Amino acid sequence: MIDPRILRAVVGYGEKADVFEMSMNRAAEKSAPEAKALFWDTMKKMSFTDARKILSGKENEATLYI
């Protein structure tokens, strides 16, 4: 994501950067409850072998977990 401070440095983009940042924050706030439920559901189904693989695997192993 582009840092809003960079957009503010460009003449005329400060307000647009603020509006964009606010919209991203609101979207995150709306999605948090669903993400939390999905996270806990996944954790309940995870085996110790799965958890061990995530902890000892690649840097993005948790992202790759299905």
mmCIF file as Biopython writes it, N, C-alpha, C and O atoms, coordinates in Angstrom:
data_model
#
loop_
_atom_site.group_PDB
_atom_site.id
_atom_site.type_symbol
_atom_site.label_atom_id
_atom_site.label_alt_id
_atom_site.label_comp_id
_atom_site.label_asym_id
_atom_site.label_entity_id
_atom_site.label_seq_id
_atom_site.pdbx_PDB_ins_code
_atom_site.Cartn_x
_atom_site.Cartn_y
_atom_site.Cartn_z
_atom_site.occupancy
_atom_site.B_iso_or_equiv
_atom_site.auth_seq_id
_atom_site.auth_asym_id
_atom_site.pdbx_PDB_model_num
ATOM 1   N N  . MET A ? 1  ? 0.838   -1.163  0.000  1.0 0.0 1  A 1 
ATOM 2   C CA . MET A ? 1  ? 0.000   0.000   0.000  1.0 0.0 1  A 1 
ATOM 3   C C  . MET A ? 1  ? 0.888   1.232   0.000  1.0 0.0 1  A 1 
ATOM 4   O O  . MET A ? 1  ? 1.950   1.239   0.621  1.0 0.0 1  A 1 
ATOM 5   N N  . ILE A ? 2  ? 0.467   2.241   -0.674 1.0 0.0 2  A 1 
ATOM 6   C CA . ILE A ? 2  ? 1.217   3.484   -0.746 1.0 0.0 2  A 1 
ATOM 7   C C  . ILE A ? 2  ? 1.042   4.252   0.556  1.0 0.0 2  A 1 
ATOM 8   O O  . ILE A ? 2  ? -0.073  4.426   1.048  1.0 0.0 2  A 1 
ATOM 9   N N  . ASP A ? 3  ? 2.144   4.701   1.094  1.0 0.0 3  A 1 
ATOM 10  C CA . ASP A ? 3  ? 2.119   5.482   2.327  1.0 0.0 3  A 1 
ATOM 11  C C  . ASP A ? 3  ? 1.432   6.816   2.055  1.0 0.0 3  A 1 
ATOM 12  O O  . ASP A ? 3  ? 1.858   7.550   1.163  1.0 0.0 3  A 1 
ATOM 13  N N  . PRO A ? 4  ? 0.369   7.149   2.811  1.0 0.0 4  A 1 
ATOM 14  C CA . PRO A ? 4  ? -0.341  8.420   2.590  1.0 0.0 4  A 1 
ATOM 15  C C  . PRO A ? 4  ? 0.563   9.641   2.695  1.0 0.0 4  A 1 
ATOM 16  O O  . PRO A ? 4  ? 0.278   10.673  2.087  1.0 0.0 4  A 1 
ATOM 17  N N  . ARG A ? 5  ? 1.641   9.540   3.454  1.0 0.0 5  A 1 
ATOM 18  C CA . ARG A ? 5  ? 2.567   10.670  3.573  1.0 0.0 5  A 1 
ATOM 19  C C  . ARG A ? 5  ? 3.217   10.986  2.237  1.0 0.0 5  A 1 
ATOM 20  O O  . ARG A ? 5  ? 3.515   12.146  1.952  1.0 0.0 5  A 1 
ATOM 21  N N  . ILE A ? 6  ? 3.440   9.970   1.414  1.0 0.0 6  A 1 
ATOM 22  C CA . ILE A ? 6  ? 4.015   10.185  0.085  1.0 0.0 6  A 1 
ATOM 23  C C  . ILE A ? 6  ? 3.016   10.933  -0.786 1.0 0.0 6  A 1 
ATOM 24  O O  . ILE A ? 6  ? 3.387   11.858  -1.509 1.0 0.0 6  A 1 
ATOM 25  N N  . LEU A ? 7  ? 1.743   10.531  -0.718 1.0 0.0 7  A 1 
ATOM 26  C CA . LEU A ? 7  ? 0.721   11.208  -1.509 1.0 0.0 7  A 1 
ATOM 27  C C  . LEU A ? 7  ? 0.520   12.647  -1.060 1.0 0.0 7  A 1 
ATOM 28  O O  . LEU A ? 7  ? 0.220   13.518  -1.877 1.0 0.0 7  A 1 
ATOM 29  N N  . ARG A ? 8  ? 0.683   12.903  0.239  1.0 0.0 8  A 1 
ATOM 30  C CA . ARG A ? 8  ? 0.541   14.276  0.734  1.0 0.0 8  A 1 
ATOM 31  C C  . ARG A ? 8  ? 1.634   15.179  0.179  1.0 0.0 8  A 1 
ATOM 32  O O  . ARG A ? 8  ? 1.435   16.381  0.005  1.0 0.0 8  A 1 
ATOM 33  N N  . ALA A ? 9  ? 2.792   14.582  -0.099 1.0 0.0 9  A 1 
ATOM 34  C CA . ALA A ? 9  ? 3.903   15.363  -0.632 1.0 0.0 9  A 1 
ATOM 35  C C  . ALA A ? 9  ? 3.609   15.829  -2.054 1.0 0.0 9  A 1 
ATOM 36  O O  . ALA A ? 9  ? 4.171   16.826  -2.506 1.0 0.0 9  A 1 
ATOM 37  N N  . VAL A ? 10 ? 2.737   15.118  -2.761 1.0 0.0 10 A 1 
ATOM 38  C CA . VAL A ? 10 ? 2.344   15.503  -4.110 1.0 0.0 10 A 1 
ATOM 39  C C  . VAL A ? 10 ? 1.179   16.490  -3.968 1.0 0.0 10 A 1 
ATOM 40  O O  . VAL A ? 10 ? 0.178   16.186  -3.320 1.0 0.0 10 A 1 
ATOM 41  N N  . VAL A ? 11 ? 1.314   17.636  -4.560 1.0 0.0 11 A 1 
ATOM 42  C CA . VAL A ? 11 ? 0.314   18.698  -4.421 1.0 0.0 11 A 1 
ATOM 43  C C  . VAL A ? 11 ? -1.076  18.199  -4.811 1.0 0.0 11 A 1 
ATOM 44  O O  . VAL A ? 11 ? -1.270  17.646  -5.894 1.0 0.0 11 A 1 
ATOM 45  N N  . GLY A ? 12 ? -2.045  18.405  -3.905 1.0 0.0 12 A 1 
ATOM 46  C CA . GLY A ? 12 ? -3.435  18.099  -4.209 1.0 0.0 12 A 1 
ATOM 47  C C  . GLY A ? 12 ? -3.900  16.707  -3.839 1.0 0.0 12 A 1 
ATOM 48  O O  . GLY A ? 12 ? -5.078  16.395  -4.014 1.0 0.0 12 A 1 
ATOM 49  N N  . TYR A ? 13 ? -3.017  15.857  -3.334 1.0 0.0 13 A 1 
ATOM 50  C CA . TYR A ? 13 ? -3.425  14.487  -3.030 1.0 0.0 13 A 1 
ATOM 51  C C  . TYR A ? 13 ? -3.601  14.215  -1.542 1.0 0.0 13 A 1 
ATOM 52  O O  . TYR A ? 13 ? -3.947  13.094  -1.169 1.0 0.0 13 A 1 
ATOM 53  N N  . GLY A ? 14 ? -3.376  15.195  -0.687 1.0 0.0 14 A 1 
ATOM 54  C CA . GLY A ? 14 ? -3.504  14.982  0.751  1.0 0.0 14 A 1 
ATOM 55  C C  . GLY A ? 14 ? -4.890  14.544  1.170  1.0 0.0 14 A 1 
ATOM 56  O O  . GLY A ? 14 ? -5.034  13.570  1.910  1.0 0.0 14 A 1 
ATOM 57  N N  . GLU A ? 15 ? -5.920  15.251  0.708  1.0 0.0 15 A 1 
ATOM 58  C CA . GLU A ? 15 ? -7.298  14.909  1.089  1.0 0.0 15 A 1 
ATOM 59  C C  . GLU A ? 15 ? -7.688  13.545  0.539  1.0 0.0 15 A 1 
ATOM 60  O O  . GLU A ? 15 ? -8.341  12.759  1.224  1.0 0.0 15 A 1 
ATOM 61  N N  . LYS A ? 16 ? -7.288  13.264  -0.700 1.0 0.0 16 A 1 
ATOM 62  C CA . LYS A ? 16 ? -7.612  11.952  -1.280 1.0 0.0 16 A 1 
ATOM 63  C C  . LYS A ? 16 ? -6.925  10.836  -0.503 1.0 0.0 16 A 1 
ATOM 64  O O  . LYS A ? 16 ? -7.495  9.761   -0.318 1.0 0.0 16 A 1 
ATOM 65  N N  . ALA A ? 17 ? -5.706  11.091  -0.051 1.0 0.0 17 A 1 
ATOM 66  C CA . ALA A ? 17 ? -4.998  10.088  0.750  1.0 0.0 17 A 1 
ATOM 67  C C  . ALA A ? 17 ? -5.726  9.842   2.064  1.0 0.0 17 A 1 
ATOM 68  O O  . ALA A ? 17 ? -5.845  8.697   2.500  1.0 0.0 17 A 1 
ATOM 69  N N  . ASP A ? 18 ? -6.214  10.906  2.698  1.0 0.0 18 A 1 
ATOM 70  C CA . ASP A ? 18 ? -6.948  10.770  3.952  1.0 0.0 18 A 1 
ATOM 71  C C  . ASP A ? 18 ? -8.233  9.967   3.764  1.0 0.0 18 A 1 
ATOM 72  O O  . ASP A ? 18 ? -8.554  9.099   4.576  1.0 0.0 18 A 1 
ATOM 73  N N  . VAL A ? 19 ? -8.964  10.261  2.691  1.0 0.0 19 A 1 
ATOM 74  C CA . VAL A ? 19 ? -10.219 9.549   2.403  1.0 0.0 19 A 1 
ATOM 75  C C  . VAL A ? 19 ? -9.931  8.068   2.141  1.0 0.0 19 A 1 
ATOM 76  O O  . VAL A ? 19 ? -10.654 7.195   2.621  1.0 0.0 19 A 1 
ATOM 77  N N  . PHE A ? 20 ? -8.884  7.796   1.386  1.0 0.0 20 A 1 
ATOM 78  C CA . PHE A ? 20 ? -8.510  6.409   1.084  1.0 0.0 20 A 1 
ATOM 79  C C  . PHE A ? 20 ? -8.121  5.662   2.360  1.0 0.0 20 A 1 
ATOM 80  O O  . PHE A ? 20 ? -8.563  4.536   2.586  1.0 0.0 20 A 1 
ATOM 81  N N  . GLU A ? 21 ? -7.301  6.291   3.184  1.0 0.0 21 A 1 
ATOM 82  C CA . GLU A ? 21 ? -6.874  5.665   4.435  1.0 0.0 21 A 1 
ATOM 83  C C  . GLU A ? 21 ? -8.080  5.372   5.329  1.0 0.0 21 A 1 
ATOM 84  O O  . GLU A ? 21 ? -8.165  4.301   5.930  1.0 0.0 21 A 1 
ATOM 85  N N  . MET A ? 22 ? -8.998  6.309   5.413  1.0 0.0 22 A 1 
ATOM 86  C CA . MET A ? 22 ? -10.195 6.111   6.226  1.0 0.0 22 A 1 
ATOM 87  C C  . MET A ? 22 ? -11.038 4.955   5.682  1.0 0.0 22 A 1 
ATOM 88  O O  . MET A ? 22 ? -11.559 4.154   6.458  1.0 0.0 22 A 1 
ATOM 89  N N  . SER A ? 23 ? -11.174 4.863   4.369  1.0 0.0 23 A 1 
ATOM 90  C CA . SER A ? 23 ? -11.974 3.783   3.787  1.0 0.0 23 A 1 
ATOM 91  C C  . SER A ? 23 ? -11.323 2.417   4.044  1.0 0.0 23 A 1 
ATOM 92  O O  . SER A ? 23 ? -12.022 1.430   4.273  1.0 0.0 23 A 1 
ATOM 93  N N  . MET A ? 24 ? -10.003 2.361   4.006  1.0 0.0 24 A 1 
ATOM 94  C CA . MET A ? 24 ? -9.304  1.100   4.293  1.0 0.0 24 A 1 
ATOM 95  C C  . MET A ? 24 ? -9.493  0.712   5.764  1.0 0.0 24 A 1 
ATOM 96  O O  . MET A ? 24 ? -9.687  -0.462  6.079  1.0 0.0 24 A 1 
ATOM 97  N N  . ASN A ? 25 ? -9.436  1.690   6.650  1.0 0.0 25 A 1 
ATOM 98  C CA . ASN A ? 25 ? -9.647  1.407   8.072  1.0 0.0 25 A 1 
ATOM 99  C C  . ASN A ? 25 ? -11.066 0.919   8.334  1.0 0.0 25 A 1 
ATOM 100 O O  . ASN A ? 25 ? -11.260 -0.020  9.106  1.0 0.0 25 A 1 
ATOM 101 N N  . ARG A ? 26 ? -12.048 1.534   7.712  1.0 0.0 26 A 1 
ATOM 102 C CA . ARG A ? 26 ? -13.446 1.117   7.899  1.0 0.0 26 A 1 
ATOM 103 C C  . ARG A ? 26 ? -13.668 -0.292  7.355  1.0 0.0 26 A 1 
ATOM 104 O O  . ARG A ? 26 ? -14.391 -1.082  7.961  1.0 0.0 26 A 1 
ATOM 105 N N  . ALA A ? 27 ? -13.054 -0.611  6.220  1.0 0.0 27 A 1 
ATOM 106 C CA . ALA A ? 27 ? -13.183 -1.956  5.656  1.0 0.0 27 A 1 
ATOM 107 C C  . ALA A ? 27 ? -12.573 -2.996  6.595  1.0 0.0 27 A 1 
ATOM 108 O O  . ALA A ? 27 ? -13.132 -4.077  6.776  1.0 0.0 27 A 1 
ATOM 109 N N  . ALA A ? 28 ? -11.441 -2.672  7.181  1.0 0.0 28 A 1 
ATOM 110 C CA . ALA A ? 28 ? -10.808 -3.588  8.136  1.0 0.0 28 A 1 
ATOM 111 C C  . ALA A ? 28 ? -11.684 -3.777  9.369  1.0 0.0 28 A 1 
ATOM 112 O O  . ALA A ? 28 ? -11.816 -4.893  9.871  1.0 0.0 28 A 1 
ATOM 113 N N  . GLU A ? 29 ? -12.274 -2.712  9.850  1.0 0.0 29 A 1 
ATOM 114 C CA . GLU A ? 29 ? -13.157 -2.802  11.018 1.0 0.0 29 A 1 
ATOM 115 C C  . GLU A ? 29 ? -14.375 -3.676  10.733 1.0 0.0 29 A 1 
ATOM 116 O O  . GLU A ? 29 ? -14.804 -4.449  11.589 1.0 0.0 29 A 1 
ATOM 117 N N  . LYS A ? 30 ? -14.921 -3.553  9.548  1.0 0.0 30 A 1 
ATOM 118 C CA . LYS A ? 30 ? -16.102 -4.357  9.192  1.0 0.0 30 A 1 
ATOM 119 C C  . LYS A ? 30 ? -15.754 -5.837  9.039  1.0 0.0 30 A 1 
ATOM 120 O O  . LYS A ? 30 ? -16.562 -6.702  9.375  1.0 0.0 30 A 1 
ATOM 121 N N  . SER A ? 31 ? -14.556 -6.129  8.533  1.0 0.0 31 A 1 
ATOM 122 C CA . SER A ? 31 ? -14.186 -7.517  8.262  1.0 0.0 31 A 1 
ATOM 123 C C  . SER A ? 31 ? -13.616 -8.235  9.485  1.0 0.0 31 A 1 
ATOM 124 O O  . SER A ? 31 ? -13.534 -9.463  9.486  1.0 0.0 31 A 1 
ATOM 125 N N  . ALA A ? 32 ? -13.225 -7.504  10.515 1.0 0.0 32 A 1 
ATOM 126 C CA . ALA A ? 32 ? -12.577 -8.117  11.680 1.0 0.0 32 A 1 
ATOM 127 C C  . ALA A ? 32 ? -13.405 -9.218  12.342 1.0 0.0 32 A 1 
ATOM 128 O O  . ALA A ? 32 ? -12.851 -10.281 12.624 1.0 0.0 32 A 1 
ATOM 129 N N  . PRO A ? 33 ? -14.696 -9.026  12.605 1.0 0.0 33 A 1 
ATOM 130 C CA . PRO A ? 33 ? -15.457 -10.104 13.257 1.0 0.0 33 A 1 
ATOM 131 C C  . PRO A ? 33 ? -15.489 -11.397 12.433 1.0 0.0 33 A 1 
ATOM 132 O O  . PRO A ? 33 ? -15.364 -12.489 12.987 1.0 0.0 33 A 1 
ATOM 133 N N  . GLU A ? 34 ? -15.653 -11.277 11.141 1.0 0.0 34 A 1 
ATOM 134 C CA . GLU A ? 34 ? -15.679 -12.467 10.289 1.0 0.0 34 A 1 
ATOM 135 C C  . GLU A ? 34 ? -14.302 -13.132 10.254 1.0 0.0 34 A 1 
ATOM 136 O O  . GLU A ? 34 ? -14.199 -14.358 10.287 1.0 0.0 34 A 1 
ATOM 137 N N  . ALA A ? 35 ? -13.250 -12.320 10.188 1.0 0.0 35 A 1 
ATOM 138 C CA . ALA A ? 35 ? -11.893 -12.857 10.187 1.0 0.0 35 A 1 
ATOM 139 C C  . ALA A ? 35 ? -11.596 -13.581 11.495 1.0 0.0 35 A 1 
ATOM 140 O O  . ALA A ? 35 ? -10.959 -14.634 11.497 1.0 0.0 35 A 1 
ATOM 141 N N  . LYS A ? 36 ? -12.054 -13.020 12.594 1.0 0.0 36 A 1 
ATOM 142 C CA . LYS A ? 36 ? -11.850 -13.644 13.903 1.0 0.0 36 A 1 
ATOM 143 C C  . LYS A ? 36 ? -12.516 -15.009 13.952 1.0 0.0 36 A 1 
ATOM 144 O O  . LYS A ? 36 ? -11.915 -15.982 14.409 1.0 0.0 36 A 1 
ATOM 145 N N  . ALA A ? 37 ? -13.751 -15.083 13.485 1.0 0.0 37 A 1 
ATOM 146 C CA . ALA A ? 37 ? -14.477 -16.355 13.484 1.0 0.0 37 A 1 
ATOM 147 C C  . ALA A ? 37 ? -13.777 -17.384 12.603 1.0 0.0 37 A 1 
ATOM 148 O O  . ALA A ? 37 ? -13.655 -18.548 12.984 1.0 0.0 37 A 1 
ATOM 149 N N  . LEU A ? 38 ? -13.322 -16.965 11.443 1.0 0.0 38 A 1 
ATOM 150 C CA . LEU A ? 38 ? -12.610 -17.858 10.529 1.0 0.0 38 A 1 
ATOM 151 C C  . LEU A ? 38 ? -11.312 -18.346 11.156 1.0 0.0 38 A 1 
ATOM 152 O O  . LEU A ? 38 ? -10.979 -19.528 11.070 1.0 0.0 38 A 1 
ATOM 153 N N  . PHE A ? 39 ? -10.578 -17.429 11.789 1.0 0.0 39 A 1 
ATOM 154 C CA . PHE A ? 39 ? -9.320  -17.783 12.445 1.0 0.0 39 A 1 
ATOM 155 C C  . PHE A ? 39 ? -9.542  -18.845 13.520 1.0 0.0 39 A 1 
ATOM 156 O O  . PHE A ? 39 ? -8.844  -19.859 13.540 1.0 0.0 39 A 1 
ATOM 157 N N  . TRP A ? 40 ? -10.508 -18.622 14.413 1.0 0.0 40 A 1 
ATOM 158 C CA . TRP A ? 40 ? -10.742 -19.575 15.495 1.0 0.0 40 A 1 
ATOM 159 C C  . TRP A ? 40 ? -11.251 -20.914 14.987 1.0 0.0 40 A 1 
ATOM 160 O O  . TRP A ? 40 ? -10.887 -21.956 15.531 1.0 0.0 40 A 1 
ATOM 161 N N  . ASP A ? 41 ? -12.087 -20.905 13.955 1.0 0.0 41 A 1 
ATOM 162 C CA . ASP A ? 41 ? -12.569 -22.152 13.360 1.0 0.0 41 A 1 
ATOM 163 C C  . ASP A ? 41 ? -11.402 -22.959 12.795 1.0 0.0 41 A 1 
ATOM 164 O O  . ASP A ? 41 ? -11.335 -24.177 12.961 1.0 0.0 41 A 1 
ATOM 165 N N  . THR A ? 42 ? -10.499 -22.271 12.137 1.0 0.0 42 A 1 
ATOM 166 C CA . THR A ? 42 ? -9.324  -22.931 11.567 1.0 0.0 42 A 1 
ATOM 167 C C  . THR A ? 42 ? -8.428  -23.483 12.669 1.0 0.0 42 A 1 
ATOM 168 O O  . THR A ? 42 ? -7.917  -24.597 12.551 1.0 0.0 42 A 1 
ATOM 169 N N  . MET A ? 43 ? -8.233  -22.715 13.737 1.0 0.0 43 A 1 
ATOM 170 C CA . MET A ? 43 ? -7.395  -23.165 14.854 1.0 0.0 43 A 1 
ATOM 171 C C  . MET A ? 43 ? -7.969  -24.427 15.506 1.0 0.0 43 A 1 
ATOM 172 O O  . MET A ? 43 ? -7.219  -25.322 15.896 1.0 0.0 43 A 1 
ATOM 173 N N  . LYS A ? 44 ? -9.280  -24.497 15.620 1.0 0.0 44 A 1 
ATOM 174 C CA . LYS A ? 44 ? -9.912  -25.661 16.235 1.0 0.0 44 A 1 
ATOM 175 C C  . LYS A ? 44 ? -9.710  -26.932 15.410 1.0 0.0 44 A 1 
ATOM 176 O O  . LYS A ? 44 ? -9.653  -28.035 15.955 1.0 0.0 44 A 1 
ATOM 177 N N  . LYS A ? 45 ? -9.602  -26.765 14.100 1.0 0.0 45 A 1 
ATOM 178 C CA . LYS A ? 45 ? -9.441  -27.914 13.208 1.0 0.0 45 A 1 
ATOM 179 C C  . LYS A ? 45 ? -7.978  -28.306 12.997 1.0 0.0 45 A 1 
ATOM 180 O O  . LYS A ? 45 ? -7.695  -29.360 12.428 1.0 0.0 45 A 1 
ATOM 181 N N  . MET A ? 46 ? -7.058  -27.472 13.447 1.0 0.0 46 A 1 
ATOM 182 C CA . MET A ? 46 ? -5.637  -27.685 13.195 1.0 0.0 46 A 1 
ATOM 183 C C  . MET A ? 46 ? -5.084  -28.788 14.108 1.0 0.0 46 A 1 
ATOM 184 O O  . MET A ? 46 ? -5.413  -28.853 15.292 1.0 0.0 46 A 1 
ATOM 185 N N  . SER A ? 47 ? -4.254  -29.636 13.544 1.0 0.0 47 A 1 
ATOM 186 C CA . SER A ? 47 ? -3.606  -30.679 14.332 1.0 0.0 47 A 1 
ATOM 187 C C  . SER A ? 47 ? -2.259  -30.153 14.857 1.0 0.0 47 A 1 
ATOM 188 O O  . SER A ? 47 ? -1.776  -29.107 14.424 1.0 0.0 47 A 1 
ATOM 189 N N  . PHE A ? 48 ? -1.666  -30.903 15.799 1.0 0.0 48 A 1 
ATOM 190 C CA . PHE A ? 48 ? -0.347  -30.513 16.292 1.0 0.0 48 A 1 
ATOM 191 C C  . PHE A ? 48 ? 0.695   -30.606 15.180 1.0 0.0 48 A 1 
ATOM 192 O O  . PHE A ? 48 ? 1.640   -29.818 15.141 1.0 0.0 48 A 1 
ATOM 193 N N  . THR A ? 49 ? 0.523   -31.554 14.294 1.0 0.0 49 A 1 
ATOM 194 C CA . THR A ? 49 ? 1.435   -31.683 13.154 1.0 0.0 49 A 1 
ATOM 195 C C  . THR A ? 49 ? 1.346   -30.449 12.262 1.0 0.0 49 A 1 
ATOM 196 O O  . THR A ? 49 ? 2.367   -29.937 11.802 1.0 0.0 49 A 1 
ATOM 197 N N  . ASP A ? 50 ? 0.134   -29.976 12.020 1.0 0.0 50 A 1 
ATOM 198 C CA . ASP A ? 50 ? -0.052  -28.753 11.223 1.0 0.0 50 A 1 
ATOM 199 C C  . ASP A ? 50 ? 0.643   -27.566 11.895 1.0 0.0 50 A 1 
ATOM 200 O O  . ASP A ? 50 ? 1.353   -26.801 11.242 1.0 0.0 50 A 1 
ATOM 201 N N  . ALA A ? 51 ? 0.432   -27.424 13.196 1.0 0.0 51 A 1 
ATOM 202 C CA . ALA A ? 51 ? 1.029   -26.306 13.931 1.0 0.0 51 A 1 
ATOM 203 C C  . ALA A ? 51 ? 2.550   -26.387 13.895 1.0 0.0 51 A 1 
ATOM 204 O O  . ALA A ? 51 ? 3.218   -25.370 13.707 1.0 0.0 51 A 1 
ATOM 205 N N  . ARG A ? 52 ? 3.100   -27.574 14.071 1.0 0.0 52 A 1 
ATOM 206 C CA . ARG A ? 52 ? 4.547   -27.763 14.031 1.0 0.0 52 A 1 
ATOM 207 C C  . ARG A ? 52 ? 5.092   -27.385 12.655 1.0 0.0 52 A 1 
ATOM 208 O O  . ARG A ? 52 ? 6.138   -26.743 12.548 1.0 0.0 52 A 1 
ATOM 209 N N  . LYS A ? 53 ? 4.375   -27.788 11.605 1.0 0.0 53 A 1 
ATOM 210 C CA . LYS A ? 53 ? 4.814   -27.459 10.247 1.0 0.0 53 A 1 
ATOM 211 C C  . LYS A ? 53 ? 4.820   -25.935 10.033 1.0 0.0 53 A 1 
ATOM 212 O O  . LYS A ? 53 ? 5.733   -25.399 9.406  1.0 0.0 53 A 1 
ATOM 213 N N  . ILE A ? 54 ? 3.815   -25.257 10.547 1.0 0.0 54 A 1 
ATOM 214 C CA . ILE A ? 54 ? 3.754   -23.795 10.415 1.0 0.0 54 A 1 
ATOM 215 C C  . ILE A ? 54 ? 4.925   -23.150 11.147 1.0 0.0 54 A 1 
ATOM 216 O O  . ILE A ? 54 ? 5.563   -22.236 10.625 1.0 0.0 54 A 1 
ATOM 217 N N  . LEU A ? 55 ? 5.207   -23.633 12.368 1.0 0.0 55 A 1 
ATOM 218 C CA . LEU A ? 55 ? 6.272   -23.031 13.167 1.0 0.0 55 A 1 
ATOM 219 C C  . LEU A ? 55 ? 7.667   -23.304 12.611 1.0 0.0 55 A 1 
ATOM 220 O O  . LEU A ? 55 ? 8.569   -22.478 12.752 1.0 0.0 55 A 1 
ATOM 221 N N  . SER A ? 56 ? 7.842   -24.458 11.982 1.0 0.0 56 A 1 
ATOM 222 C CA . SER A ? 56 ? 9.185   -24.808 11.501 1.0 0.0 56 A 1 
ATOM 223 C C  . SER A ? 56 ? 9.336   -24.661 9.991  1.0 0.0 56 A 1 
ATOM 224 O O  . SER A ? 56 ? 10.412  -24.915 9.449  1.0 0.0 56 A 1 
ATOM 225 N N  . GLY A ? 57 ? 8.284   -24.260 9.317  1.0 0.0 57 A 1 
ATOM 226 C CA . GLY A ? 57 ? 8.326   -24.155 7.859  1.0 0.0 57 A 1 
ATOM 227 C C  . GLY A ? 57 ? 8.828   -22.811 7.356  1.0 0.0 57 A 1 
ATOM 228 O O  . GLY A ? 57 ? 9.515   -22.074 8.063  1.0 0.0 57 A 1 
ATOM 229 N N  . LYS A ? 58 ? 8.468   -22.518 6.123  1.0 0.0 58 A 1 
ATOM 230 C CA . LYS A ? 58 ? 8.859   -21.267 5.482  1.0 0.0 58 A 1 
ATOM 231 C C  . LYS A ? 58 ? 8.294   -20.068 6.238  1.0 0.0 58 A 1 
ATOM 232 O O  . LYS A ? 58 ? 7.413   -20.206 7.085  1.0 0.0 58 A 1 
ATOM 233 N N  . GLU A ? 59 ? 8.815   -18.903 5.916  1.0 0.0 59 A 1 
ATOM 234 C CA . GLU A ? 59 ? 8.384   -17.671 6.583  1.0 0.0 59 A 1 
ATOM 235 C C  . GLU A ? 59 ? 6.883   -17.436 6.409  1.0 0.0 59 A 1 
ATOM 236 O O  . GLU A ? 59 ? 6.236   -16.882 7.298  1.0 0.0 59 A 1 
ATOM 237 N N  . ASN A ? 60 ? 6.329   -17.853 5.272  1.0 0.0 60 A 1 
ATOM 238 C CA . ASN A ? 60 ? 4.909   -17.630 4.989  1.0 0.0 60 A 1 
ATOM 239 C C  . ASN A ? 60 ? 4.079   -18.919 5.122  1.0 0.0 60 A 1 
ATOM 240 O O  . ASN A ? 60 ? 3.020   -19.046 4.507  1.0 0.0 60 A 1 
ATOM 241 N N  . GLU A ? 61 ? 4.559   -19.853 5.915  1.0 0.0 61 A 1 
ATOM 242 C CA . GLU A ? 61 ? 3.893   -21.156 6.037  1.0 0.0 61 A 1 
ATOM 243 C C  . GLU A ? 61 ? 2.457   -21.029 6.544  1.0 0.0 61 A 1 
ATOM 244 O O  . GLU A ? 61 ? 1.583   -21.771 6.096  1.0 0.0 61 A 1 
ATOM 245 N N  . ALA A ? 62 ? 2.201   -20.114 7.461  1.0 0.0 62 A 1 
ATOM 246 C CA . ALA A ? 62 ? 0.838   -19.938 7.969  1.0 0.0 62 A 1 
ATOM 247 C C  . ALA A ? 62 ? -0.102  -19.459 6.868  1.0 0.0 62 A 1 
ATOM 248 O O  . ALA A ? 62 ? -1.276  -19.829 6.840  1.0 0.0 62 A 1 
ATOM 249 N N  . THR A ? 63 ? 0.415   -18.643 5.970  1.0 0.0 63 A 1 
ATOM 250 C CA . THR A ? 63 ? -0.387  -18.162 4.841  1.0 0.0 63 A 1 
ATOM 251 C C  . THR A ? 63 ? -0.702  -19.306 3.889  1.0 0.0 63 A 1 
ATOM 252 O O  . THR A ? 63 ? -1.768  -19.337 3.275  1.0 0.0 63 A 1 
ATOM 253 N N  . LEU A ? 64 ? 0.219   -20.233 3.770  1.0 0.0 64 A 1 
ATOM 254 C CA . LEU A ? 64 ? 0.043   -21.371 2.860  1.0 0.0 64 A 1 
ATOM 255 C C  . LEU A ? 64 ? -0.845  -22.464 3.437  1.0 0.0 64 A 1 
ATOM 256 O O  . LEU A ? 64 ? -1.327  -23.322 2.698  1.0 0.0 64 A 1 
ATOM 257 N N  . TYR A ? 65 ? -1.067  -22.444 4.753  1.0 0.0 65 A 1 
ATOM 258 C CA . TYR A ? 65 ? -1.872  -23.473 5.406  1.0 0.0 65 A 1 
ATOM 259 C C  . TYR A ? 65 ? -3.298  -23.474 4.878  1.0 0.0 65 A 1 
ATOM 260 O O  . TYR A ? 65 ? -3.947  -22.431 4.797  1.0 0.0 65 A 1 
ATOM 261 N N  . ILE A ? 66 ? -3.764  -24.640 4.528  1.0 0.0 66 A 1 
ATOM 262 C CA . ILE A ? 66 ? -5.144  -24.771 4.032  1.0 0.0 66 A 1 
ATOM 263 C C  . ILE A ? 66 ? -5.873  -25.776 4.885  1.0 0.0 66 A 1 
ATOM 264 O O  . ILE A ? 66 ? -7.051  -26.046 4.650  1.0 0.0 66 A 1 
#
